[in-house]
Amino acid sequence: MKNKIKPADPSTRGSRIDQRAHKRLQNLASIMSNALGGAELTEDTFFRQRINLNRQYLRTLTLTYSVENRLTSLCYDLILSTTAKVEEAESFSFQFTSQKHFMPVERKLSVEGAARSAEILERLNDEAVIQRLCDLDFIDVRVEYCMAEKRYAISSRGLVGSTTWMMIPPVTKTIMPTPNEILKIGEVFELMILCVTKL
């Protein structure tokens, strides 16, 4: 299984390239906030923007850049995340695979827990969810329950919204989402929230 997604290191904020990427993220967050009907846009930390929404299920959407240093470029992958509060008796975790469907992360569960996990998995693999994830070309999607916080953490990583700085020639490019893609992002996150909050 892949390593957990890690946000960009705030200690690199002095770099001019990082500052440029941060401004791209701010601009992206503003565009997405307007498209999704955001009520408020806040900046938690460097490389992290949070959109507060008035939608029925999706209340917040956080945008974070995760930095990958390659030979001749710096890649700032966009991570989208939200949370969904619900009380579960056991901890569940699901991951979207390269085969374009969700799979549970293996762990010991009771009979009741296994039934609940199977129920959530069936919902996550519904065509309405899978089709939107595929349309958006998300690379990594995780749905994980935290017992201590009594909530699910839902996150995705993909090319849409990501920024790349190329050394040769020196140029910064951002893959800006289309209005339709932004709407699909809102829809698929709301669908995933419904998958885990429906008891």
ABEGO torsion letter per residue (X at the ends): XBBBBBBBBAAAAABAAAAAAAAAAAAAAAAAAAAAGBABBBBABBGBBBBBBABAABABBBBBBBBBBBAABBBBBBBBBBBBBBBBABBBBBBBBAAGBBBBBBBBBBAAAAAAAAAAAAAAABAAAAAAAAAAGBABBBBBBBAAAGBBBBBBBBABGBBBBBAOBBBBBBBBBBAAAAAAAAAAAAAAAAAAABX
